[in-house]
Amino acid sequence: WVVARLAPEPTGHDHGLLLVWGGRKRNGAAVRAVLEGLKPVALHHDGARSCWLVTLEGLVSPEEKRYKKLVAALGALDVRCRIAGGYAVPIGYS
């Protein structure tokens, strides 16, 4: 992994990273339903809230329709979502 404050350069085989947080126990199933199809990379739960780092195919930008749709669906559950970056998929991985 490389960490930098700049937009990732598309390679044609990329994954975006999203940080999702704020889920309470009572809406955990609803949050998981919204996140269905996204691959979790990491999960943290401290009893009061959960945080997920998820990956999705392709890089994502704030103007993108799929990102806006996800933010709206999670926002309705009092859960936040932010773009955390992206990465090129290593050769030989899917």
Buried (B, 14 or more C-beta within 10 A) or exposed (E): EEEEEEEBEEEEEBBBBBBBBBBEEEBBEBBBEBBEEBEEEEEEEEEEEBBBBBBBBEBBEEEBEEBEEBBEBBEEBEBBBEBBBBBBBEEEEE
